[in-house]
Amino acid sequence: MSTVDQFASVFNAASQTAFQHQPPKLENALVVTDLDPDFAEKYAGSIRTFFGAVTGKWETVHGGEFATVKELLNLVESRKPGLIVTYRHLHSEAWRWPYSLGEHLDVLIQESAPPVAILPHPDREGVPERALKNTDSVMAINSHLVGEDSLVNHAACLTAIGGTLHLTHVEDDAVFERYLDVISKIPEIDTDVARETIQEQLLREPSAYIDSCETALREAGVDLKVVKHVTHGHRLEEYRNAIEDHQVDLVVLQGHDEDQLAMNATAYSVAVELRATPLLIV
C-alpha cells in the first residue's frame, strides 16, 4: 500500500457521522380503524396514553368511513395528521395469518408522509399484558443505523421520561461470510486479517454513531437512558431476542428505501414477524 493510500485509510477511519438532535413535531394523531363508531372511539381512547408525545388533538376514523385504499388515502390527506395509528389487515380477516400487513397498510406506509404506528390487532390474543401501557422501553432498528437521525429522533421523542432508548445495529453474518469466502480466494489478501479488521470496522462505526446520539440527547436535556446494541449475527433473530430480553414497548423502524418502491426489507420483515409488538414506521 502506498503512503497516500495509508493516509487516506487513516483519514477515512477517523471520519465519523455525528447525530443531530431535531425532535419531530407530533402535534396531532389520526387513529384508523375498521370498527363500528362506538368501538372505534373506545379503541382510540385506550391507546392515547401510550403516545404521550402527541400534544395536539386526536381524531378517529371508523370502518364506515372508508373501504378502498384510495378512500383511506383521501381521508389521511384531508386530516393531515402528524401521526397515524392503526393495525394490520383493515377490512380483512387475513390478520389471523402471519404473512403480510394487508393492502391498506402496505400502500399507506409508502404513500403517507407522517409516521405510521402499527399496533396489535384488536381481536388478537396472546398480546403481552404490558403492551400499550407505556413507552418506558423503546428500540430503534435499521439495517444501517449510522446517519439515520430521523429514526433516532422519533424513537427518542416517543420514549417516556426517564425511560430507556435502545439503539440497535446488527451486521448480517451470512453476508459477511459470503464476502470473506471471496476474500479467501484472493492470494494477496490475508483472510484472517481481513476477517478481524473488517468486522471490527463494521461494528466501530455504528458504535461511534450511537455514542454521538447519547451525547447529543444528554446535552439537549432529554431525560432518558441510551443502551447500545451493536453485534453481528442473524438479523431478525437478533432483533427478536433483543426485543424480548429487554421487554421493548415500541419498536421504531425506517420504512422507506430510496432505491425501491417497496417498503424497506428489514422493516417489513420485522413488522410481519412481530405481530404482538407495537411498531412505528417512519
C-alpha positions as CSV (number, residue, x, y, z in Angstrom):
1,M,0.0,0.0,0.0
2,S,1.3,3.4,-0.9
3,T,1.8,6.2,1.6
4,V,-1.1,8.1,0.0
5,D,-3.4,5.1,0.4
6,Q,-2.3,4.7,4.0
7,F,-3.0,8.3,4.8
8,A,-6.4,8.1,3.1
9,S,-7.3,5.0,5.1
10,V,-6.4,6.7,8.4
11,F,-8.3,9.8,7.5
12,N,-11.4,7.8,6.4
13,A,-11.3,5.7,9.6
14,A,-11.2,8.8,11.7
15,S,-14.2,10.4,9.9
16,Q,-17.4,9.8,11.8
17,T,-21.1,10.6,11.3
18,A,-22.5,12.6,14.2
19,F,-26.1,12.6,15.3
20,Q,-28.1,15.8,15.0
21,H,-31.0,16.2,17.6
22,Q,-34.1,17.5,15.9
23,P,-37.3,16.3,17.7
24,P,-40.2,15.6,15.3
25,K,-43.5,17.6,15.8
26,L,-46.2,15.1,16.6
27,E,-48.9,17.7,17.1
28,N,-52.0,15.6,16.2
29,A,-52.8,12.0,15.6
30,L,-55.3,10.0,13.5
31,V,-56.5,6.6,14.6
32,V,-57.6,4.5,11.7
33,T,-59.8,1.5,12.5
34,D,-62.3,-0.8,10.6
35,L,-64.6,-0.9,13.7
36,D,-68.1,0.4,14.3
37,P,-68.1,4.1,15.6
38,D,-68.6,3.3,19.3
39,F,-65.9,0.6,19.3
40,A,-63.6,2.8,17.3
41,E,-63.8,5.6,19.9
42,K,-63.3,3.1,22.7
43,Y,-60.2,1.7,20.9
44,A,-58.7,5.1,20.3
45,G,-59.2,6.1,23.9
46,S,-57.3,3.0,25.1
47,I,-54.2,3.9,23.2
48,R,-53.9,7.7,23.7
49,T,-51.8,7.4,26.9
50,F,-49.4,5.2,25.0
51,F,-48.4,8.0,22.7
52,G,-47.9,10.7,25.3
53,A,-45.7,12.7,23.0
54,V,-48.7,13.7,20.8
55,T,-49.5,17.2,22.1
56,G,-52.5,18.1,19.9
57,K,-55.9,16.7,19.1
58,W,-56.8,13.1,18.3
59,E,-59.2,12.1,15.6
60,T,-60.7,8.7,14.9
61,V,-61.7,7.0,11.6
62,H,-64.3,4.2,11.9
63,G,-64.8,1.4,9.4
64,G,-67.8,3.0,7.7
65,E,-65.7,6.0,6.5
66,F,-63.6,4.0,4.0
67,A,-63.5,0.7,2.2
68,T,-60.8,1.0,-0.5
69,V,-57.2,2.0,-0.3
70,K,-57.9,5.2,-2.2
71,E,-60.6,6.3,0.2
72,L,-58.3,5.8,3.1
73,L,-55.5,7.8,1.4
74,N,-58.0,10.6,0.7
75,L,-59.1,10.6,4.4
76,V,-55.5,10.9,5.6
77,E,-54.8,13.7,3.1
78,S,-57.8,15.7,4.3
79,R,-57.0,15.3,8.0
80,K,-53.2,15.9,7.7
81,P,-52.1,14.1,10.9
82,G,-48.7,14.2,12.4
83,L,-49.0,10.6,13.3
84,I,-51.2,7.7,12.0
85,V,-52.1,4.9,14.4
86,T,-53.7,1.7,13.0
87,Y,-53.3,-2.1,12.8
88,R,-52.8,-4.8,10.3
89,H,-55.3,-6.0,7.7
90,L,-58.0,-3.3,7.8
91,H,-61.3,-4.6,6.5
92,S,-59.9,-8.1,6.3
93,E,-59.8,-11.4,8.2
94,A,-56.2,-12.1,7.0
95,W,-54.7,-10.8,10.2
96,R,-55.2,-14.3,11.5
97,W,-52.3,-15.4,9.3
98,P,-48.7,-14.1,9.8
99,Y,-47.7,-13.4,6.2
100,S,-48.4,-9.7,5.4
101,L,-49.7,-6.3,6.7
102,G,-52.7,-6.0,4.3
103,E,-53.1,-3.9,1.2
104,H,-54.3,-0.8,3.1
105,L,-51.3,-0.7,5.3
106,D,-48.8,-1.6,2.5
107,V,-49.9,1.4,0.5
108,L,-50.5,3.7,3.4
109,I,-46.9,3.3,4.7
110,Q,-45.4,4.1,1.3
111,E,-47.7,7.0,0.4
112,S,-48.2,8.9,3.6
113,A,-45.7,11.5,4.9
114,P,-46.4,11.1,8.6
115,P,-45.1,8.1,10.5
116,V,-47.4,5.1,10.9
117,A,-47.8,3.2,14.1
118,I,-48.8,-0.4,13.7
119,L,-50.4,-1.9,16.8
120,P,-51.6,-5.4,17.6
121,H,-54.9,-6.2,16.1
122,P,-57.8,-5.5,18.5
123,D,-59.0,-9.2,18.2
124,R,-55.6,-10.7,18.5
125,E,-55.0,-13.0,21.5
126,G,-51.6,-13.5,23.2
127,V,-50.6,-9.9,23.4
128,P,-48.3,-9.3,26.4
129,E,-50.0,-7.7,29.3
130,R,-47.5,-4.9,29.3
131,A,-48.4,-3.9,25.7
132,L,-49.8,-0.4,25.2
133,K,-49.3,0.6,28.8
134,N,-46.3,2.9,28.3
135,T,-43.2,3.5,26.3
136,D,-40.6,3.0,29.0
137,S,-38.5,0.9,26.7
138,V,-38.2,1.9,23.0
139,M,-35.9,0.3,20.4
140,A,-34.7,1.8,17.1
141,I,-33.8,-0.8,14.4
142,N,-32.4,-0.4,10.9
143,S,-30.2,-2.4,8.7
144,H,-27.7,0.5,8.7
145,L,-28.2,2.7,11.7
146,V,-25.4,5.2,11.0
147,G,-26.8,8.6,9.9
148,E,-30.4,7.7,10.5
149,D,-31.1,10.8,12.5
150,S,-34.8,10.9,11.8
151,L,-35.2,7.3,13.1
152,V,-33.4,8.0,16.3
153,N,-35.2,11.4,16.8
154,H,-38.6,9.7,16.5
155,A,-37.6,6.9,18.9
156,A,-36.2,9.4,21.4
157,C,-39.3,11.6,21.2
158,L,-41.6,8.6,22.0
159,T,-39.5,7.3,24.8
160,A,-41.2,8.0,28.2
161,I,-39.4,10.5,30.5
162,G,-36.8,8.5,32.4
163,G,-37.2,5.6,30.0
164,T,-34.7,3.6,28.0
165,L,-33.8,4.1,24.3
166,H,-32.2,1.0,22.7
167,L,-30.2,1.8,19.6
168,T,-29.6,-1.4,17.6
169,H,-27.2,-2.3,14.8
170,V,-26.7,-5.9,13.6
171,E,-24.3,-6.9,10.9
172,D,-25.6,-9.8,8.9
173,D,-23.3,-12.9,9.4
174,A,-24.5,-14.5,6.2
175,V,-23.5,-11.5,4.1
176,F,-20.2,-11.1,5.9
177,E,-19.2,-14.7,5.4
178,R,-20.0,-14.6,1.7
179,Y,-17.6,-11.7,1.2
180,L,-15.0,-13.5,3.4
181,D,-15.3,-16.5,1.2
182,V,-14.4,-14.4,-1.8
183,I,-11.5,-12.8,0.0
184,S,-10.2,-16.2,1.0
185,K,-9.7,-16.9,-2.8
186,I,-7.5,-13.8,-3.3
187,P,-3.9,-14.7,-2.5
188,E,-2.8,-11.1,-2.0
189,I,-5.2,-10.6,1.0
190,D,-4.6,-12.3,4.3
191,T,-8.0,-13.8,5.1
192,D,-7.6,-13.8,8.9
193,V,-6.5,-10.2,9.0
194,A,-9.4,-9.3,6.7
195,R,-11.9,-11.0,9.0
196,E,-10.7,-9.3,12.1
197,T,-10.2,-5.8,10.7
198,I,-13.3,-5.6,8.6
199,Q,-15.6,-6.9,11.3
200,E,-14.0,-4.5,13.8
201,Q,-14.6,-1.6,11.5
202,L,-18.1,-2.6,10.6
203,L,-19.0,-2.5,14.3
204,R,-16.9,0.5,15.2
205,E,-18.9,2.9,13.0
206,P,-22.4,2.3,14.4
207,S,-20.9,2.2,17.9
208,A,-19.4,5.7,17.5
209,Y,-22.7,6.9,16.0
210,I,-24.7,5.7,19.0
211,D,-22.2,7.4,21.3
212,S,-22.9,10.6,19.4
213,C,-26.6,10.1,19.9
214,E,-26.2,9.7,23.6
215,T,-24.0,12.8,23.8
216,A,-26.4,15.0,21.8
217,L,-29.5,13.8,23.7
218,R,-27.8,14.4,27.0
219,E,-26.7,17.9,26.0
220,A,-30.2,18.7,24.8
221,G,-31.6,17.7,28.3
222,V,-33.5,14.7,27.1
223,D,-34.3,12.6,30.2
224,L,-33.7,9.0,29.0
225,K,-31.0,6.3,29.1
226,V,-29.4,5.1,25.9
227,V,-28.4,1.5,25.6
228,K,-26.2,0.3,22.8
229,H,-26.7,-3.0,20.9
230,V,-24.0,-3.4,18.3
231,T,-23.3,-7.0,17.2
232,H,-23.3,-9.5,14.3
233,G,-25.5,-12.5,13.7
234,H,-28.8,-13.4,12.0
235,R,-30.5,-10.0,11.9
236,L,-34.2,-11.0,12.5
237,E,-33.2,-13.4,15.3
238,E,-31.0,-10.9,17.0
239,Y,-33.8,-8.2,16.8
240,R,-36.4,-10.6,18.2
241,N,-34.1,-11.7,21.0
242,A,-33.3,-8.1,22.0
243,I,-36.9,-7.0,21.9
244,E,-37.9,-9.9,24.1
245,D,-35.0,-9.7,26.5
246,H,-35.5,-6.0,27.2
247,Q,-39.3,-6.1,27.1
248,V,-39.4,-3.4,24.5
249,D,-42.7,-1.5,24.4
250,L,-42.3,0.1,21.0
251,V,-40.0,-0.7,18.0
252,V,-39.2,2.2,15.6
253,L,-38.2,1.2,12.0
254,Q,-37.2,3.0,8.8
255,G,-39.9,2.1,6.3
256,H,-38.8,3.9,3.2
257,D,-36.0,2.9,0.8
258,E,-34.8,5.4,-1.7
259,D,-33.7,2.6,-4.1
260,Q,-37.0,0.9,-4.4
261,L,-40.8,1.4,-4.3
262,A,-41.3,-1.4,-1.9
263,M,-41.0,-1.0,1.9
264,N,-37.6,-1.3,3.4
265,A,-36.9,-5.1,3.6
266,T,-35.7,-5.1,7.2
267,A,-38.7,-3.1,8.4
268,Y,-41.2,-5.3,6.5
269,S,-39.7,-8.5,7.9
270,V,-39.8,-7.2,11.5
271,A,-43.3,-5.8,11.0
272,V,-44.7,-9.1,9.7
273,E,-42.9,-11.2,12.4
274,L,-43.6,-9.1,15.5
275,R,-47.4,-9.0,15.5
276,A,-47.8,-8.6,19.2
277,T,-45.3,-5.7,19.5
278,P,-46.3,-2.1,18.7
279,L,-44.2,-0.6,15.9
280,L,-43.6,2.8,14.4
281,I,-42.7,3.1,10.7
282,V,-41.0,6.4,9.9
